[in-house]
Amino acid sequence: MLTPARVTSESMGQILLRTLRAEFFPASILPVALGAVLAFKSTGRIDWGLLTATILGVVGLHGAGNVANDYFDHKSGNDDINQTFIRPFTGGSRTVQQGLITPRGLVALSLGCLALAVLAAIYLVFQTGVQVLLLGAVGVLIAYAYSAPPFRLSARGWGEIVIGLNFGVLPVWGSYFVQTGEWSRIPVLWSLPLMVLIVAVLVVNQFPDFTADEMVAKRNWVVRLGRDRGAVLYALLMCTWPMMLVLAVWPGGAPKMILLALAGLLPAVAAVRTVFKYRHRPDKLAPACALTGLLHAGVGLVLCVSLLLS
C-alpha cells in the first residue's frame, strides 16, 4: 500500500519509481541491447517487437528482484538498522523506512513486476519457442533466491555470482537467441566484461552496508573478506574487464574500436583509490559507487556502438 501523504514533495509515481530503483534499470537494458546488436551483426536485422518484449521481461524481473530485496531486508531488520547507507546506491529504496509504502505494498509491487515479466515471456515463447522459458525460469529463480529465504544467496556468498549471470551472461545470451533462434558462445564471450563490472558494482556497494549486513548475517563477499581484503577484491575486478577487452581484440578478432572503452580506466583508477582510502569511511564512498555504476553503463554503450560502427 502506498501512503504518499506522508511526504508532500513526491508524487505516487515518483515513490513507485524510487521503490523500483528504476534509475538502475539500464544495468539490465544494456546487456539486452548488446545481445540484439550482436544478432544484428550476424543476421542483418533486428525484430523490434521481440526486442521490446525482451526489455520488458528483463526490466520486470529487475524490478521484481529490487522490490523483493527491499521486502526481505526489511523483514530481516537489515535496512532498519542500516545507518551508513548511501542513497541511491545502497541500503535499499528506504521507502518502507520512510513510511511511503507498506511491506504488503512491496509484495504487491514485486508480484506486479513479475506479472509483467511473465506476460513478456509468454509472448516470446509464442514467437520464438519454449526454449526461452529456460532462461526466464533461471531469471525468476535468481531474482527471488538472491534475498528470499530459505535460499538467501546474498548471505551465502553466491549472490555476486548469480547477479553476474543475471545481469551479464543471461540477458546478452537470451537477447541474441530471441533475435536469431540460435544458441551461440559469441554473446557469452561478449557479456563477460559487463558481468565483471556488475559484480564490481555489487561489491563496492557492500562497503557502506558492511555493519548492518554483518549484524544480520548477510555474509556477502565484503563481509566474508573484511574491508581490507574486500578492497583488494574490488581492485582485481576493476583490473579484469580491461584485460577481457584486450583479449577480445587480440587474439579474439573483435573490432579494435571496442578498445575505446579503455578510457574507463581513468574513472576505474579513481574509484579504486577512493575505496582503498575510505574503505572504513562509508560516508566518503559515494564517488566510488557512482563511478563504478557509470563505468558499467559506459562500457556497455561503447560495446554496442563500436559493434554497430565496425
N, C-alpha and C positions, 0 to 999 in steps of 0.2 A: 504494500500500500504506500502510495506517495503522499507525503504531507508537506507540500511546498509552502504552506502558510507559515512555517517556522522560519523561513528566510525570504525576505522581500526582493532581494537582488537577483534571484534566479527563477526562471520560468520552469514549468514542469518539463518542457523539452530539454532545457539545459541540465536539469537534475538527472534525467534519463541518460543523456549523453555522458555525463560525468560518472554515473554509476556503471555504465558500459565501458568506461575508459576508451571512448571512441577515438581519442587522439592517437591511440596506438594501433588502430586498425591497419594503417599502411604496412605494419610488420607482417601481416598475413596477406595483404593485397599484392605487395611487390613480388613475392615468390610465385603467385598465380600468374602475374604478368610475365615474369621471366619464363615460365613454362610455356605460355602462349607464344611468346616471341621465338623461343626455340622451335616450337611447332611450325610457326610461320616460315622460319628459315628452312625447314625440312620439306614443307608441303606447298609453300607459296600462298597460303590463305589462312584466314582466321574466321571462325564461326563466332560472331559477336553474341548471338543468343546463348551459346554454350559457355562463352567466357563470362557473360553476365551472371548466369546461373552458378558457375563455379565460384565467382567472387562472393555472391550472396550466401552460398553454402559455407564458404570458409569464414566469412565475417560473422555469420550466425554462430558457428562453432566458437570463434574467438570471443564473441560477446557472452555466450553461454558459459564459457570457461572463466572469463573475468568475473562475472557476477557470482558464479558458484564459489570461486576463490574467496570473494568478499564474505559470502554466507558462512563458509566453513571456518574462515579466520575469525569471524565474529563469534561463532559457536565455541571455538577453542579458547576465546579470550585474547587471541593474538593482537588483533587490531585495537582492542580496548586498552591494552597495557602499553602499546607502542607509542612512545613519546618522542622518538627520534626520527620519525618518518620524514621523507622529503616529497611533498606533493609537486607534480603528479606522478612521480616515478615510483615511489614505494609506499607501503602502508595501506594499500587498497584505495578505494574511492573516497572513503570516510563519510559516505552519505548516511550510513546507519548510525555512526557515532554522532553525527550532527542532527539526527532526528529527521532527516529528509525522506527516508524510506524505511519501512519495517523489514524485519527478516523475512516475513511472509511475502512481502513485495519483491525481495530479492529472488525468492524461489520462483514466483510467477514470471518475473522478467527473464530469468535464466531459461525456464521452460519455453517461453515465447521465442527466445533466440534459437533454441534447439528446434522448435517447430519450423522456423524459417529455414534452417539448415536441412531438415528432413524434406520439406517441400522442394527445395532446390535439388536434393539428391534424387527424389522421385522423378523429376523432370530429366535429370541427367541419365538415369537408368533407362528411361524410355527412349532417349536419344542415342545413347552410346552402349547400352548393355549393362548387365548386372555386375560386371567386374568392378565398376566404380564403387559399388557398395562396400567392397573390402576396405578401400581407403577411407570411405566415410565412417565405417564402423570403428576403425582404428582411431580416427579423429575424435569421435564421440567419446570413446573409452578414455583417451588421454585427457580430453577437456575436463572430465569429471574425476578420473582417478588421480589427477595431479594433486587435488586437495581434499577429496572426499574420503571419509573412512569407509571401509577398512583399508583401502589402498594407501592413501596419503603419500603418494610417490614423492612429493616435495619434501617430506620429512624423512625419507628413507634413502636419500642420495641418488634417486632415479629421476627426480624432477627435471634436472638440467638436460639429461639425455632425451627424455620424451619431448620436452619443449623444443629441443634442437630438431628432432624429427618432425614435429607438428608444424613448425614454422620455417622449416628448411626443406628437407627431402620430400615429404609427403605432398605439400602444395605444388611444388615445381613438377614433380613426377606426375601427380594426378592431373594437373592442368595440361601437361603435354599429352597424356593419354586421352583426355577428353577431346582434344583437338585432332589427334591423329589416329586414335584407335589402336595404338601400338605401345607396348612397354619397351623402354629403351634405357640403357645405362647413361646415355648422354645427359638427360636432365638431372640425374642423380649427381653426376660429377659437377655440373654447373651449380648445383644447390649448396655445395659444401661450404663456400665462403660465407653465404648467408646463414647457414646452420651454425658455424663457429661464432659469427657475430651476434646472433640472437642469444647464444649461450653466454657470451660476454656481457650482453645487456642484463641478463638474469643475474649473473654473478656480481656485477658492480652494484646492482640494486639490492643485493643482500647485505651489504655493509651497513647502511643506515638502520636496517631492521634487525641487526645482529642480536641485540639484547633481548628484544621481545621474542624473536624466533627461538633463542636458546631457552628462554623461560617456559615455553610451551612445547619443548622437544620437537621443534620443526628443524630437523637436523639436515639442512641443505649443505652444499659444499663448503661455503664460507664458515658456517657454524662448526662443521666437522674439522676443517683445517685450522680454524682460528684466523684472525685478521691478517697476521703477518704472512702466513703461507697462502692465505686466500689472495693477497695482493700479488704474490708470485704467480699463482694460477691465472689471475686476470691478465697479467703481463704476457704469459705464454699464449693465451688465447689471442691477444692482440698482435702477437708475432706470427700466428699461424695463418690467418686469412691472406696476408700479402704473399706468403710462400705458395699458397694454393693458386693464386692468380698467376704467379710467375711460372709455376709448373704447368698450368693450363696452356700457356703460350709456348713454353719450351720444356718438354718436347710435345706437349699436348696438341699443338696446332691451332689453338684458339686465336681469334683476331687480336693483333697486338694492341688494338685500341682499348681493350679492357684494362690495360695497364694504367690508363688514366685514373683508375680507381686508387692507384697507389698514392695519389695526392692525399688520400685519407690517412697516410702515415703521420702527417703533421698533427691533426687532432688526436690521433691514437697515442702519440708520444705525450701530448699534453694531458690526456686522460690518465695514462699510466702514472705519470709523475704526480698527478693530483691524488690518485688512490694511494700511492706509497707514502706521500707526505701526510695525508689526512685520514688514513685508514682507521684511526682511533677517534676521529672527529667527524661524526656523521653530518653535522651541520655544515661542513665545508665540502661535501661530496657532490652537491648538485651539478657543478660543471662537468664532472666526470660522467655522471649519469646521462646528462643531456648530450654530451659529445658522443658517447657510445651509441645511443639511440639514433642520432643523426648520421653517424658513420654507417650503421646498418642500412638506413634508408638511402644514403648516398651511393654506397657500393651497389645496392640493388638497382638503382636508377642507371648508373654507369653501365652495368652489365646489360640491361635492356637496351639502352640507346646504342651502345657500341655494337651490339649484335645487329640491330636494325640498319646501322650505317655501314657495316662492314660488307 
